[in-house]
Structures are given as C-alpha cells and as structure tokens.
C-alpha cells in the first residue's frame, strides 16, 4: 500500500470516528513470518460442564417463598450429576490442555481465539496433547462405565 493510499485511508477513518487524522496509527503485521515459522491453533474442549446443574430450592431444603429472607440472600449453588471426583478429573485434564498450549504458544493480536505455535514447539505440544487426550478418553470411559 502506498503512502498516499495509507494517508487517504487514515483521513477516511478519522472523519468517520470524528478524531484527528494524526491520531490514527497503523500496525504492520508480518504475516509472512507467522506463516513460515508456525501455525495457528484453536483449542476447543467442550462439554465438561454438562455434569453440573443449579440446585433447586427444594433440593437444598428451602421453600421458594419471596417472604423468606433466605430466598433472596442465598444462592442455590451447584449439584453434581456424577461423582465429584470424576468432574474434578475432567476439569483437571481440560485445564492442563489449555495451560500446555498457553505455555508453548503466543497470543497474536487480531487472531484470537487462535494461539500461534512455533513449528519448533509443535512436537513437544503434540506429545503432551496426545497424553492429555488419552487421559480425557479414559476419564470419559470411566464415567460411562459407572453411570446408572
């Protein structure tokens, strides 16, 4: 993009948002460096919250009555649909998956929710990812085998 085109764009943006054109700054992204040195990873781990629900007032022993001060002062909290230790194991694996990616990758402005992972870190990341994925499958099969 030429300087004239860039200046014209700044003037258009400044007019549109009602600020001075010299307050508009440009950011140059070196996309070629990002492409040649790494990949973007979007970690999607979902469904781990499906085993918790909000308890009803009756389940915690309070009649749902507007006149009862407990009704407005207390929260209903959560109930577990499966044993708590299994939920904790699920959350632990999910957290480790996210933390491992965060440890080895970078947050690049403009690419959220993707994380940028260097090719040199890929082998370490995929090794730990496969371990965590196997553990997640083990936890899931354990939940299914003990579910009534």
Secondary structure, 3 states (H helix, E strand, C coil): CCHHHHHHHHHHHHHHHCCCHHHCCCCCCCHHHHHHHEEEECCCCCCCCCCEEECCCCCCCCCCCCCCHHHHHCCCCEEECCCHHHHHHHHHHHHHHHHHHHHHEECCCCCCCCEEEEHHHHHHHHHHHHHHHHHHHHHHHHHHHHCC
